[in-house]
Amino acid sequence: MVFQSRVVAARRMPSASQKSEKQAPPGVPESFSQALSVVEKKARNLEKRKGKLDQYRDLYKSGKELNDDQKSAIQKYNEVVHSLEIVRDMQKQFAAINAETLKVLKKQWKREMTERKQHEVALYRELLQVQDLLANMGGDDVRQDFLHGRNRACVLSEENLNQLDGLYKMVSPSREPEEGDTGLESFAQQVAASAEHIYNLIEARPKGVLDTTYKDLRAVLTSIADSHYFDTEGASEEAAAAAAVAEGETKEEEEEEEEEEAAEEEGQQQEQQPQQETAGARRAFDICYCWRWMCVQCC
């Protein structure tokens, strides 16, 4: 027989030397950050200019003589103050947009992470299923059952069984060379090759291997799994119940996240409601005026 029955002694898993780093949610686009930086810089420049004009005004009120440039600057004081108010309002709007963008990106990131987790869990589940099926197909009684379709086993040909024998060897790297093996291939190379075979198998790639394709081998393994030949009594019901529990936990997590986001959004709306009473037309006019003024003034 090609398959070998192996008894693995119970042992403790080694502790991880390093903790896996959690992936951080994405930030706002760089272009938006640059625009926000421009507005913040313009606000700082206007505040500096207002401070200088305040000094000129104080000197003028104290009776000190000012030059023509200083007097001309004082005349623009109200204009500078008005522009500063508009820019500050723009800062608030940009900050609100920034917060909303981060919220949307975070929500999208969470959804993508959930989908990625589900995909990876499904991938690992299929990998474990493949390993279990291949490891249990080596017994003579098992092979006879599948050759003749007995005891719930699906019917397989001798060629199918030989192909599974070859597949088992291809996806089972070993540090000890088998009889007749030259041992030229290192264990790391075996692991890399096995990983490639497993990937092609799980993805059901139509690529040739063992006088067949990975897709056909995957179909054979699926037929074996669907026959429930290796399932003990009640195992199918337990597996379905476990899958339902896992799905329910995932839905509960998503619902909790949605409730938290809804509560947070409601709180933000209540805080922002008094500020939204400003007329939209006036705000649009002020912003346009401010940008036109900033283009022609020197800071």
C-alpha positions, 0 to 999 in steps of 0.5 A: 500500500502507498498510504501509511497509517501513522499514529501521532502522539498527543503533544502541546503546540509550541508557543508563538515567539511573536504576536501577529500584527493586526492590520490597521484600517485604511486612512483617507485618500492622500489628495484629500489630506493635501487639500485639508493641509492647504486649508489649515495652512491658509487659516494659520496665515490668516490668523498671523495676519490678523494678529499683526493687524491687531498690533497695528490697531492697538498702536494706532489707538495708543496714538502712535504714528503709523506709516502708509502701508500699516494704515492701508493694512488696518483698512483691510482688517474687517476683510481679513477677519471675515475671510478667517471666519470663512476658512475656519468654517471650511476647516470644520466642513473638511473635518466633518468630511474627513470623519465621514470618509474615515467612517465609510472606509472603516466600515468597508474595511471591516466588511472586507476583513469579514469576507476575507476571514470567511474565505480563509476559514472555508479554505482551511476547512477544505484543506483539512477535509482533503488531508483527512480524506487522503489519510483515510483512503489507504486501508484495504477494506476501505479501497474495496468498499470504494471499488464496489460501492459498498457501505455508502461509498461512491464507486471509484476505479482502480485508476482513481485510487492510484491517482489518490495514492500519488496525490497523497505522496505529493501533498505529504512532505517528509523529512525522511526519504523513502526507499528508492528516493535520492533525497536530493529535494530538501524538505523546504522544497517539498513543502513549497511543491506540496503547497502548490499542489494543494492550492491547485487542488482546492482551486480545482485548476484544470491543470494536468497532473497524475494523468488527470487534472486537479479539477478532476481530482477535486471532483473525486474527493468531493464525491468521497466527502459527499458519500459520508463514508467516513462519517460516524453516526450523527456526524453530518448533523453535528457538522451542519449544526456547527456551521449554523452556529458559526454563521450565526456568530458572524451575523451577530458580530455584524449586527453589533457593529451596525448597531454601534455605527448607527448609535455613533452616527445618531450622536454625531447628527444630534451634535451637528444639527445646531450648526446646520441652520446656516443658510446654504446659499450664504455659505456657498457665497462666502466660500467662493469669495474667500477662495477668490480673495486668497488667490489675489492676496499675499499672506 
